[in-house]
Amino acid sequence: MYDDVCALVKKQITVSSAGDPVEAEKSRTEVFCEVMSASYRDKEAAQARGEKAELTIKLSDRADYDGEIFVEYDSEEYQVVDTYFDDRSRELRLVVGKWQRQ
């Protein structure tokens, strides 16, 4: 069931004149979702790319997703490492790992 809420966040990350990364939120969309632990397969695939998968966030309608790479859930910030579309339904799975600021 899609009884949790998460926020899909678009950000622009630039570099300041001092060389520090600067984040600017461009848009934020709250959607209903279902959250579960990332599967072993998803964790292995992410690890092979040098990333870490922690959660899988299911959206009931892939139309809610517009390519955002950041997700906020339960006061934590995550980065999308994989997306999976179900061709038979409108469902979308986002595999995410905690966002580590540089």
TAJO-V210991 format. One record per residue. N is the residue number from 1. SS is DSSP state (H for helix, E for strand, L for the rest). PSI is psi as a letter, one per 40 degrees, with the letter a starting at -180 (999 if undefined). D_LAST is the distance of its C-alpha to the last C-alpha in Angstrom with 1 decimal. Layout:
BEGIN
n->N ss->SS psi->PSI d_last->D_LAST
n->N ss->SS psi->PSI d_last->D_LAST
END
This chain:
BEGIN
n->1 ss->L psi->i d_last->35.0
n->2 ss->L psi->g d_last->32.5
n->3 ss->L psi->e d_last->32.5
n->4 ss->E psi->i d_last->28.9
n->5 ss->E psi->h d_last->26.9
n->6 ss->E psi->i d_last->23.3
n->7 ss->E psi->h d_last->21.6
n->8 ss->E psi->h d_last->20.6
n->9 ss->E psi->h d_last->18.0
n->10 ss->E psi->h d_last->17.5
n->11 ss->E psi->i d_last->14.7
n->12 ss->E psi->h d_last->14.2
n->13 ss->E psi->h d_last->10.9
n->14 ss->E psi->i d_last->11.8
n->15 ss->E psi->h d_last->11.1
n->16 ss->L psi->i d_last->13.0
n->17 ss->L psi->d d_last->15.7
n->18 ss->L psi->e d_last->13.9
n->19 ss->L psi->e d_last->11.1
n->20 ss->L psi->i d_last->8.5
n->21 ss->E psi->h d_last->7.1
n->22 ss->E psi->h d_last->9.9
n->23 ss->E psi->h d_last->10.9
n->24 ss->E psi->h d_last->14.6
n->25 ss->E psi->h d_last->16.5
n->26 ss->E psi->d d_last->19.3
n->27 ss->E psi->i d_last->21.3
n->28 ss->E psi->h d_last->21.6
n->29 ss->E psi->h d_last->24.4
n->30 ss->E psi->h d_last->25.6
n->31 ss->E psi->i d_last->27.5
n->32 ss->E psi->i d_last->29.4
n->33 ss->E psi->i d_last->28.1
n->34 ss->E psi->h d_last->28.9
n->35 ss->E psi->h d_last->26.1
n->36 ss->E psi->i d_last->26.6
n->37 ss->E psi->i d_last->24.9
n->38 ss->L psi->i d_last->23.7
n->39 ss->L psi->i d_last->26.6
n->40 ss->H psi->d d_last->26.8
n->41 ss->H psi->d d_last->27.1
n->42 ss->H psi->d d_last->23.9
n->43 ss->H psi->d d_last->22.0
n->44 ss->H psi->d d_last->23.5
n->45 ss->H psi->d d_last->22.8
n->46 ss->H psi->d d_last->19.1
n->47 ss->H psi->d d_last->19.0
n->48 ss->H psi->d d_last->20.9
n->49 ss->L psi->e d_last->18.1
n->50 ss->L psi->e d_last->15.4
n->51 ss->L psi->i d_last->14.4
n->52 ss->L psi->h d_last->15.4
n->53 ss->L psi->h d_last->18.0
n->54 ss->L psi->d d_last->19.0
n->55 ss->E psi->i d_last->21.1
n->56 ss->E psi->h d_last->23.5
n->57 ss->E psi->h d_last->24.1
n->58 ss->E psi->h d_last->27.4
n->59 ss->E psi->h d_last->28.4
n->60 ss->L psi->d d_last->32.2
n->61 ss->L psi->h d_last->32.1
n->62 ss->H psi->e d_last->29.9
n->63 ss->H psi->d d_last->30.9
n->64 ss->H psi->d d_last->28.4
n->65 ss->L psi->h d_last->25.5
n->66 ss->L psi->f d_last->24.6
n->67 ss->L psi->e d_last->21.8
n->68 ss->L psi->i d_last->19.1
n->69 ss->L psi->e d_last->15.9
n->70 ss->E psi->i d_last->14.8
n->71 ss->E psi->h d_last->17.3
n->72 ss->E psi->h d_last->17.8
n->73 ss->E psi->h d_last->20.2
n->74 ss->L psi->f d_last->21.6
n->75 ss->L psi->e d_last->19.1
n->76 ss->E psi->i d_last->16.1
n->77 ss->E psi->h d_last->13.6
n->78 ss->E psi->i d_last->13.8
n->79 ss->E psi->h d_last->13.1
n->80 ss->E psi->h d_last->16.4
n->81 ss->E psi->d d_last->16.8
n->82 ss->E psi->i d_last->20.6
n->83 ss->E psi->i d_last->23.4
n->84 ss->E psi->h d_last->27.1
n->85 ss->E psi->h d_last->30.0
n->86 ss->L psi->h d_last->33.4
n->87 ss->L psi->d d_last->36.1
n->88 ss->L psi->e d_last->38.8
n->89 ss->L psi->a d_last->37.2
n->90 ss->L psi->e d_last->34.7
n->91 ss->L psi->i d_last->32.2
n->92 ss->E psi->h d_last->28.5
n->93 ss->E psi->h d_last->26.3
n->94 ss->E psi->h d_last->22.5
n->95 ss->E psi->h d_last->20.8
n->96 ss->E psi->i d_last->17.4
n->97 ss->E psi->i d_last->14.7
n->98 ss->E psi->h d_last->12.5
n->99 ss->L psi->h d_last->9.4
n->100 ss->L psi->h d_last->6.3
n->101 ss->L psi->i d_last->3.8
n->102 ss->L psi->999 d_last->0.0
END
